[in-house]
Amino acid sequence: PRCGTTLSSHEVAQGYRKVPDNSVYIKFKVKSGNTKVNAGDYILSWTTTPWTLPGNVALAVGGDVDYLKVRIKNNELGIKENLIITKTRLSIFDGEYEILDEFKGNEMLEVIYEPLFPGAISDKVENYNNAYKVYAADFVTTEDGTGVVHTAVMYGEEDYQLGLEVGLPKQHTVSENGSFDFIKPESEILKELQGMPVKHKDKPTEEKTTTKIIDYLKKENILLKEEIHQHDYPFCWRCDTPLLYYAKDSWFIRMSKLRAELKVNNDKINWVPGHIKNGRFGEWLEGAKDWAISRERYWGTPLPVWECNKCDAVAVIGSREELMQKDSTIKEDIDLHRPYIDEVKFKCEKCDGEMIRDDSVLDCWFDSGAMPFAQLHYPFENKDLIDKQDWYPADYICEAIDQTRGWFYTLLAISTFLDKGTCYKNVICLGHINDKHGKKMSKSKGNIVDPWEVMNSFGVDALRFHLYTMNQPGEPKNFDSKSVEDVLKKNLLILWNVFSFYKMYVSSTNSKGLENASKNILDKWIIAKLIELHNNVTNGLEKYDITTSARKITEFINELSTWYVRRSRDRFKAGGEEQVAAVGTLGFVLLELAKIMAPFTPFIAEKLYLELIKDCPNKESEFKTSVHLESWSASPELAEEQKLILQKMDQVRTIVERALALRAEAKIKVRQPLSELMIIDRELDKELIEVIKSEVNVKEIILGQTEIKLNINITDELELEGIYRELVRTINALRKQAKLTINDFTDLFLEIKSDKAKMMMDKMEEDIKNVTLVKNINKTRKEVKFSKEINFTDGSVWIGIAG
């Protein structure tokens, strides 16, 4: 039903900015008082919009606010006047004053004062008898102004709500073109103001109106003082014209009666992040206002309401067929859009008047909220899909946090008043993206980030994965391209390096294909970690917890690279069954990881998948043409043995971390072998003991009942072995610089100035050649492209390779 008025800003998007405007302190002369406020006293009010003063119909005070009656001297007239003001704002008086009385706002109610612009509000308008009185309101503040709010119900939301509450007259003193428009401008000032613009893009034009109002206030001894005040004011973002809050007739849906049902339906929804459910969204539902659904625009869904031009009867048309029943001349192929529908008229059923369509269109947000039904042409078609919930409600919706008062709300509102419950089961609510300093991105500020530049530099997957992992969905995201680069380097490139490592060995291995049945403890561990990842990601996605799921993938890639591949490196070079098991296991893990990553990083997942299945030429039927055609498998359960392996490997890594910390304290490089490490007896398997020995680089592990201890005494034999490892590591690093593969042999050049290094070379020369793929060792210095010098306790060794 038509049930009131909406506040409009000329229906234009607005943006506030601080502007200087004339603010005035106005004296409202009391006409009929009480025991505290006497006839002839003045109630002092303040406004930054003098143009609203002709529309004044009431004064608002705070019921519990303390007010004072003070006597000041009117320097212009040479007389003393009594002014009423809040106790906290006496500083506005320039001269001396005398306090006569103190009282609460509630002691001023129903006091009647004289109108500032007599005749501006017609005495024939409804509720005129309630005008020009003092009322209590909860929006009154005492931080600025006078503690008394001048109220013009047609030009402010709080003013209008107070008008509804106490029954104030509703009459415009300004036309829709933004100029003064009085019903009967009989007084001289009203005649002068008639037709003058109240706000204008041309400031001098606007100031002429303001000047005329202020001159009148001075002449009538109504103005106490004026001053320039900086305040926020709305402007049209398109044409930069100042906007007016302007009460207009509108059609409403009485959502305030559906608050309980809205909250019941909200309880059924899973919100991500969860705090928005009862926080930002729940609070909005708690105070749900009646929804103004009509708009005065040309384009849009026409409001299906016809009104009689004589008796004001109303007909709301629900279908094309119903419209045709109203007038037999209306054809089935009638165009229901504007302007054609505007021409459709029919006879009133209650009188001989004509039914004419209200020329409003529906709020576009009504269209958005009707989407689940409109897309199926409900209820005219596909009725069962909604009523039997085949296509309804939606599994999830994902939008930014501002949609809590936009699409999220309008969808729920329409589904609720249609008694269809909630129209979505899950909501992923996204925070806004700011610049790296946390400021809103703006072209005018020059802090816009071009997404195409980011994607061209680092790839779409890196950008997507960064947004998934940086923080929870509902939180604002301070965007820095450097962080996207970090995701690329620390996640996707690491994954691709693991894949490249796999490809380096799979072609030279007598591979049995991708497999997950190895008996090696590291292979068992990484398969268990893969199952754990699958379960964590599945459980997270089932709850629409994208951030946690994506972060689990990050953790897995790191462990795959820094623990599994690094710990298994020798196995990949070993040949035989160990190599076959390591290569097959890594291939299997990468293939399954591609499937898990597909929803998060679709491009790299696709590339990885297609490359991996090339290595299984005899199993083409097992794979799809795209990873995105694969089914998401059911979450496998971890076997008890796998749970135990994960637990024990965690213990191993804790021991390793502590032992390496002891090495760091003693300033001994990991490449330097040590004799022994004592650990607390944790019933570790022999294979896990070997992992600790290799990772910490000790010869023996001693099980005991005390804390972890590391023997840091280095024998001559251990020192020579340390030199050997340092040499091998450096040679392999130079090979990597030269981009040599396992199929490339090279010549090695050495200049040895260390007796201990010479001693080591006498024993280990052939072994060094084998492990570093060196064809010849030349113990002389030569100009080569790739070289490095390393220092030992008794000298140095210069190393170069031919490349």
N, C-alpha and C positions, 0 to 999 in steps of 0.2 A: 504493500500500500504506500501511497504518498504520505509521508509521516514527518515532515519537518524540512530542515534546511541543511545544506552542506556548506562548508567553507571552501571557497575556491580562490585560486590565485590566477584568475583569468585562464585557468586550465593550461598553464604553461609550466614546463619544468623550471625549477628555480635554483638559484645558488645564492647563498648569503655572503655578504662582505661588509666590513666595517666602513661606515660613512659618517661624516659630520652632519648633524641636523639641528635645527632650532628645537630646543626643549623649553617648555614654559611651565611656570608654577602659577596655578589658577586659583582664584578665590571664589568659592561657591557660597553665595549669601543665603543664610538660613532664613526660611520663610515661617516655618512653624517648628518650634523646638520642644524641649522637655526640661527636666530638672537640671540637666548638665549642659545642654546646648540650648542657647537662647536665640530667639529671633533677632536678626541683625549680626549675629556672629558669622564668621566665615570658616568654611571647611576648606582646607588647603589640599589641592591635588596637583599632580605633575604628569606631563605627557611629552613624548618625543614625536608625536604625530598630531600637530595642532589641527589638521584638516578633519580629524574625527570629532572635534568638539561640538560642531552643530548637531551631530548625531547622539550626543550624550543623553542618557535617560536614567542613569543611576550612579551612585557612588558606593564603592565597596570598601569595607574595613575588615580588619582581623578581629574576630570576636574576643580573643584573649590578649590582644595587643594593647600595650599601654599608650594612651594618648594624653596630651597636655593642651589646655587652653592657655594661650599666651597673649599678652597685650604688647603690641608694637606701635610705633608712631609712623603714620603714613606721611612721609616727607612731602609728597606731592600736594596733599590736601591739608596738611598741618593738623590732622586729627589722629586720635588713637583708635586702633581696631583690634578686635579679639579674633585670633586665628587658632584653628585646631589642627594639630600635627602630631605625628608619632613622637614618642619620647626620645628616640634615638637619632632624630634628624634635625635637631635644633641648630646645627651648624650651618644651615642654609641661610639663616638670618644674618644680614650684614651689620646691623646695629644692635642697640640694647633692646632687651625684652624683659617682660615681667610674667612669671608663671602665676596664673590665677587658680587653676584647678587641674586635677589628674583623675582619669577614669579609664575604664576598659572600653574596647570597641563595642561590646554588647550594649553599653549604656547610651549608644548613639543611634540605635536602630529605629527606623521609621521616621527619623527626623526628615522634614520636607525642606527642600531648598528651591531657589528660583532658577529657572532654566537660563543657560548662558545666551542662547539664541532663540528668544521667544518666537513660536510659530514654525520653527524648523521641523518639529515633530507635530503632526496634525492631532488635534484633540479628538478627532473622530476615529483614530486608529484603535484597534482592539487593545485592551489593558492600559489605556492611557492613564487611568487613575493610579496605576502602580508606579508611574514614572516620577523622577526627580525626588527619590527617597534614598535613604542610606540603608544598605544591606550588608550582611556578614558574608565573607567568602574566604575559602581556604587558600586561595592563590595569592593573597595579599602578602607582600614582603616589606621589610623595613631596612634593607641594605641600601636602597637608593630611593629617590622620590620623597614622598611625604608619609607613606603608610596608608594613603587613601588612593584607591584606584578609580580613575574616571572610566566609566563603562558606556561603550557604544556597542550595543549587542550585535550589530550587523557587520562589525569590522574586526572581530577577534574571537578566537575559539573559546577562550575562558569567559569572555564577555557574553558570548552567545549561550553557553551552558548555564551561566548564572541567570540569564534572561528566561531560559526555559524553566529553571528551578523556581523562580519567584514570580514569573508571569509578567515580564516587561514587554512593552510595545515593540513591535518589529516593523520598522519603517526605514527605508533607504533614504539617505540624503545625498547619495552619489549614484550617478547612472553607471551603466556597464561600460560606457566609454571613458570612465575615470574622471568625469566632471560633476560639479555640484548640480543637483536636480531636486528642488524643493517643490512640494505639491502646490502650495500657495505662498509664494515669496512676497508677503505683504510688507515686511519691514524693509527699511532702506538697506541694511547690511545684507539681508538675504537676496534682495534684488541685485546688489552689486556682485555677490558671489555666484549667482546663478550662471551656470555654464562654464565657470572657470575650472581648469584642471587641478585636481588635488595633488597629483604626482605627475611628473613629466620627465622624459629623457633629457629635454633641454632644461637645465637647472635654473636659468634666469626666469623662464616661463613659470616654473613651479614656485620660485621665490616670490613672484608677484602675488600669488594666492596667499602664501604664508604671511607676507607683509601686511596684506589687507586684513587678515584675521587678527594678527597681533596688534595692529593699529586700533582695531575695534575693541579688543580686550583692554587696551590702555585707556581708551576713551571712556569705557564703561566702568573703570576702576575695578576691573576683574583680574588684571595681570599683576602678580606680585613681582616677578622677575623673569628674565629669559637668559638662556646661555646656550652655547654650542655644546652638543653632547655627541660623543662617538658611540655608535651602537650598530648592531647587526641588522641589516635590512635585505629582504629578498629581491633579486633581480632576475629577469628572464635570461637564460643562458644563451639564447639565440640572438636576441636583438639588444640586450643590455638595458631594457626598459624596467624602471622600478615597478614592482607588483603590488597589488592590493589584496589583502584578505577580505573576501566579499561573500556574504551569506546569500545563498541562492536556493530556490526550491529544487528538490531532488527526490528521486525514488530510492528507498532504502530496503534492505533485508534486515529484519530485526534479529541480528546475530546475538544480541545481549540475552535473548531468551534461550539461546542454545549453548550457553557456556558450559553447563554440566555435561551435555552430550559431547561437546568438543573435547573436554578433558577425559571423558571415558574412552573415546576413540584414540586420543593421544597415548593413553596408557598401553594400548596394544602395539605401539610402534617401537621399533628398535632404533635409537638415535646414536649416531657416531659423529662427534663424541657424545657420550651419554649425558653430560651435564646440561646440554641444551634442551633436553626433553622437558625437564621441570624448571629450567632456568629461563633462558631467553624466550623459548617458544611457549613454555608453560605459563610464564608471566604474561605473555601477550594474550593467551587464551583466557587467563584469569580476568583480564580487563577488556575482553573482546567488545568492540563497539559495533553499533549498527552500521551496516555496510552500505555506503552510498554507491549505487550501481549505475546511475544514469550519468551521461556525459553530453555536453553540447558540442558535438563535433560532427563533421560530415561523414567521415569514414568510420565504419564499425558496424557491429551487429545492431540492427534497428530494435528499439525497445518495442515489444509486441503489445502495446497498450493504446487503446482508443478511448477518447473522452467525448462526451456529448457537448456540443457547443451551446446547449440551452440548459439542461438539467444537471450537468456535471456527472452523469452516470459514467461508469468506467467498465470497459470490457478488456480482459486480458486474453489474448488469442494464443492457443496452445499448439496449433498445427495449421498446415496449408488447408486441410479439409475443413477445419472449423471456420477458417476465414471464408472459404467458398460457400459455406452454409449461410453466412451473414448476407451475402449478396450473390445472387445467381449469375450475375454478369461477370464475376471474377473467374477467369479460366485457370485450369490446373497448371499451365506452364508459366504462371505469373512469376515475374522476377521479384524475389523478396528483398532485394537490396535497395538501398537508396540510389537514386531519387524515386524509383518506380513505386516502391511501397508507400511513399508519402502521398501518392495520388489516390490511394485506395480509401474510400469512404463508404459508410453504409448507414442505414436508418437506425436511429435509437429505438430500442425496444420499450422504453419507458415513456417517451414523448415523441413529438414529431421533429425532434432535432436531428442533427447529423453527427455521426461518430467520426472524429478526426484523430489520426494517429499523433500521439505525443512525439514531437520531432527529435527526441533524444535518442542516443545510441547507448549500448551497454558499455560499462567499464571494460576495457580490454582484459583486465585481470579476471573478470567473470568468464570471458572466453577461455582464458588459460586454465581456470579452475574446472571448467566443464570438459576439459580435454579427454579424460577417460571415457566419457559418455559420448561426446561429439564425434570422436574418431570412429565410433561404431554405429553412428546415426541412431543412437538409443533415444527413445524407446521404439522408434518406428521400424528399426531392423535390429537383428542380432541381440534380441532382448535376453535370451538365455545366457549369452556369454557374460553378461553382467549379473543377472539375477542368480544364476547358478555358480557364479564366481569361477568360470572357466578362464576368462581373461582379466579377472578382477579379484582382488586388488593387485597392483603392480608389485613385483618383488622388491624393487628399490628405486629411489630417486636420488640424484646427486646434483646439488647446486651450491652456490655460495651462501654465506651466513645471512646476507641481507634478505634472502628468500624466506626466512622465518616469518617475515611480515608480508611476503609476496606470494610466490607460487606455492610454497609449502602450505601456507595458510589458506589460500583460495581453493586449492584442491581439497583440503580437509573440510573447509566450510561447505562447499557444494555437496560433497559426499555425505556430510552430516545432515544438512537440511533435507536431503533426499532420502534420509534414513538408510543409507547404504554402508554405514560403518566407515572405516578408514579406506582410502583408495591406494595406499602404499604401505608395505610392511616394514621397510627399512629406509632410513634417511642417512646419506653421507653428506654432512654439512661442511663446506669448505671455507676456510678463512681467506681473507683477501691477500693478494700479493703486493707487498710494498717494495720500495727500493732497499738496498743493502743497509741503509741507515734507519730503516723502519718508517720512512715517510711515504705517504701515498704517491704513486706514480702520476705524473702530470706533464703534459706537453709544455705547459708554460714554465714549469720548473726545470725542464730539460733532463728529467731523471727517468724517462721512459726507456725500457729495455726492449729492443726489437727481438721478438722470439725467433724470427727467421735467421738472424745473425747467430743467435745461440745455437740453433739446430744445425746450421751450416758449419759451425765451428766444432761442435761436440757431439752432434747426432741427436735425433729425436729420443732414442732410448735413454740416453744419459740425462736429458732434461726431464723426461717422464719419471725416471727412477729417482732423481734428486727430489722432485716434488712429492713423491710417495714417502721418502725416507726422512726428510729434513725435520718434520714434526707432525703432530697429530692433525687430522684434517681441519678441525674447527679453529685452530690457532692461526693467527696471521703469519705470513711467510715473508721474511726479509730476504729478498732475492739478490744473489750475487753470482755472476757468471763464473767466478772462480770456483765456487762450490760445485757447479755442474762439471767443470773440468776435473775437480777432485773425484767426483763420482766416476767419470770416464776412466781416470788413471787407476783409482784404487779399487774399482769393481769390475767394470766391463773389460778393460785392457788386461787386467790380471786373469780374468776368465779366458780371454782370447789367447793369452800366453800359455795357459794350461792346455788349451786345445792345440796350439801350435806344437807344444812339447809332445802331446799325444801323437799328432800327425807325423812327427819326426821319427817315431819308433814303430808306428803301426805298419808302415809299408815294409819294414825290414824284419818284421816279426812273423813267425809262423802262427798267426793269430787264429784262434778258433771263433773269432767274432766277439761281440759284446757279451760279457758274461759276469755273473755275480756269485759264483760258487767257489771262489778261491778259499784256501785254508789259511792263507797268510793273515796274521793278526791285523796288519794295517789295512788289508783289503776288507776284512770283516768289519773293522771299525768304520771305514768310510761308507760301506753299505748301510751299516746301522745309523750313521749320521744322516745319510740320504733319506732313510725311512723316517727318522725323527723330523727332518726338514719337511718332508711331504705332509706329515701329520700336523706339524705346527702351522704350515701355510694353509692347509685345508681348513683347520679349525679356525684360523684367523679370518679367512675369506668367508666362511660360513657366518661369521659375526660381522662381516664387512669391516674388519680391522685391517685395512690395507697397509698401514704404516708398520705395524709389528710384523706382519707377514713379509713385507719387503726387506725389513731389517734382518730377518732370519736368513734370507737369501744372501745378504751381504756377509753375514757371519760365516755361512757355509762356504762361500767362494774363498774367503780368507783362509779357512781351515783346510780346504781342499788344496790350496796352493802352498801355504806356509808350513803345513804339517804333513799332509798325505804325500803330495808330489815330492816335496823336499826330502822327506824321510825315505821315500821309495826310489830316489834317483838312481841309486846303485843297482836296484833290481831291474830298472828299465834297460840298463846297459849289460846286464848279466848274461843274457841269452838263456835258452832252455825254458823249462816250465815256469821258473820265477818271472822271467820277462813276459811270457805269454799271459800269466795270471795278472800281472800288474797292468799291462796294456789293455787286456780285455776288461778288467775292472774299471779302469779310468774311462774307457769308452762307454761302458754301460752307465756310469755315473753321469757323464756329460750328456748323454742322450736323455736320461730321466730329468736332469737339471734343466735341459732345454724345454721340456714339457712344462715343468713347474714355473719357469720364468716367462713362458709365452704370454700370459696375461699382463705381465709387468713390462717386459722389454720385447715386444713382438718381433722386431727386425733382427736383432742379434740371435734371438731364440730360433727364428726360422733358418737363418744362415747356419747356425750350429747344427741344427737337426739335419738339414739337407746334406751337409758335409759329412756328418757321422754315418748316415745310412749308406753313403757311397762305399764304406769299408765293409759292408755286409752284402756282397753281390749275390749270395745264394739265399738271401732272406727277404727279397723285395716285397713279398706278399705280406710280411709282418708290419710294414710301415705304410704311412699315408704319403700323399704327395705334398703335404704341408703339415707342419707341427700343429697348426691351428685346426686341423681336421682330426687330431687325436682326441680321444675321450679323456676326461680327467678321471683317473683311476680311483677306486675306493681306497681309503687310508688303510695301509697294511699295519697290522699290530707288530710291535717289536717283540721278538722271542725273548725268553728269559736270558738266554745266552747273550743275545745282543745288548740287552740292558746292562748285563754284567760287564761286557766289553766296554761300553760307554763309560760306565762308572770307573772301571780300572784305568782306562786311558786318561780320564780326568785326573786321577791320582798321579799317574805318570807325569802328566804335564805340570802338575803342581810341584812335583819333586824336581823336574827339570828347571822350572822357573826359579826355584830356590837355589839350586846348585849353580845355575848361571849367574845368579846374583852374588854368590860367594866368589865365583871367578872374577866378577867385575870388581868386587871389593879388594881382591888380591892383585888386580890389574894384570890378569893372565888371559891372553886371547884364547878363544874357543879352539882355534886351530892347533894350539899347543896341547898334546896329549898329557894327561895326568894319570897317576897310578891307581887311585881308588876313590870311591865315594861311599860313605856310610849312610844308609837310609833306614828309616823306621820300617820294620818288617810288616808289609801290607799284603802278604800272600800273593805276590805278583807272579804271573807266569814267566817262564824262561824267555819267551819272545818279547815280553814287555820289559824285562830286565835288559835285554839286548838293545831295545829302543832307548832306554835311559843311558846306557853305556855309550851308544853312538852319538846321541844328542849332546851329552855333557862332555864327550870325548875323554872317557876314563877307561882304564884297562879292566878294572874289577869293580863289582858292586858288592858291598858287604852289608848283610842284613843285621840290624841291631834293634835295640829298644830305646835308643836315645834320639836326639835331634839330628838333623842332616849335617854331616861333616864332610869336608873335602880335603883330601891330602894334596897340598900345594907344593910339595917338594918335587923339583924337576931333576931327574937323573940325566947323565950324558946321553943315554939311549933315548929317553923321552924328548930331549932337546933336538936330537937329530931327526926324530920322527916329525917334530913340529916344523923344522926347516923344510922337510920333504912336503908336508901339507901346504905350507906357505907358497912353495915353488909351484906346486900343482895348481893351486887356486889361482895364482897370478897368470900362469900360462893359459889356463882355460878362460880367464877374463880377457886376455889379449886375443884369443881365438874368437871370442864373442864380438869384440870390437871389430875384428876383421871379417865378421859375418861368415865364418867357416862352419860347415855342417859336419855331421859325424862321418860323412863320406869324403871329407877333405883332409889330406895329410899335409903337413907343412915342415919346414926346416926351423930348428931352434938355435938361437945364438946366445951364448952365456959369457959374461965376464965376471969371474968369481974372485972376490977379494975377502973371503971368509974361509978359514981353515976348516971350520965345522961344516960349512956348506960343501967344501971339496970332499971331505970325509963321507958325507951323505951321498954325494954323486957317485963316488967309487962303489958304493954298495947298491944304489937304487937307480942307476942310469937307465937300464933296460925297462924297469918298471915304469919310470917316468915317461919314456917313449910310448909305451903301450897305453897308459891311461890318458895321455894328452894328445894321442894321435900325431906323434912327431916322427918324421921319416929319418932325419939326421940331426944329431946334436953337435954343434960347432962351438968349441970353447974359446971363442974370440968375439970381439965386438964388431958389429957391422951396421952401417946405416940402413935401417929398415923403417917402415911406416909405423909399426906398432911395437912399443917397447916400454919398459918400466924398470925402475931400480928399487930394490927392497933392502932394508937394513936389518942385520942381526947383531947379537951382542959383540961379536968379534970382527965385524966387517960387513960388506955389502955384496949383493949379486945383481948385476945388470942383465935383464932378460929382453930378448927381441925375437920376433917371429917374422918369417918371410911373407906371411899373408897369402 
